[in-house]
Amino acid sequence: MKRKWIKLLLFLAAIALSTFFIIQDNETKPSKATGIEQDQVVPLPTELHPVVKERSDQLVQQAAKKGIVVLITDGFRSIEEQNRIYEQGRTAEGNIVTNAKGGESYHNYGLAIDFALETPSGNVIWDRQYDRNQNGKADWSEVVQMAKSLGFEWGGDWKDFKDYPHFQMDFGLTIADLQDGQRPDESSNVADTQ
């Protein structure tokens, strides 16, 4: 009887040691998707990606040349700020403006902006029919076309939740990729369209 207990204890110890070494080995192996070690934390950005910032500035300048005043109303958002915006129309007062919780928006990774138009009197508007430059074309549509030519994806093209003031550059990365720690190169030219 004593011999059976010893064999059982040795067997359990062998399983415990094997499990320990497997866990240790997996913790130091790079993730297949990212090449980042699983115990290595990739910090979230704290500002717009340089290419997104540059293209945002170009968008504002191009629009100004056509007599359209574009205001970038939102850019990088923290996880906490995204969660507050997500709560609008749900547990907080206001209309629902996003379906993305914190960590689920390209804003959280510095890859998205929102915009509005400014009237001559200084009012900020989201009127998609407004024609400040009076060229017979809605300023909103003109801004969307300029943004697309700069490499932005427009939220108004989305099938499920149309986000008309939203532009983003994903650099070929999904939200899952970004959550997994992947980031576009700081000098990436993936957004280039020419």
Number of C-alpha atoms within 10 A of each C-alpha: 5 7 8 9 10 11 11 12 12 12 11 12 12 12 11 12 11 12 12 11 11 11 11 11 10 13 14 13 13 14 15 9 10 14 11 17 16 17 12 11 10 15 9 16 16 12 16 20 22 15 22 23 18 12 18 25 13 15 21 19 15 17 17 13 9 14 15 23 23 24 16 17 13 14 25 23 25 20 18 13 14 20 17 14 22 20 20 15 13 11 9 12 9 11 12 13 14 17 12 15 17 18 20 18 22 23 27 27 27 25 26 26 23 20 22 21 23 17 14 9 6 9 9 16 14 13 13 14 11 17 18 19 14 11 10 9 13 16 25 23 14 14 22 21 13 17 22 16 15 20 22 26 19 21 18 15 11 11 8 8 12 14 17 18 20 22 25 22 24 21 17 9 13 13 16 11 13 21 15 16 20 17 19 17 12 9 9 12 12 14 18 13 10 6
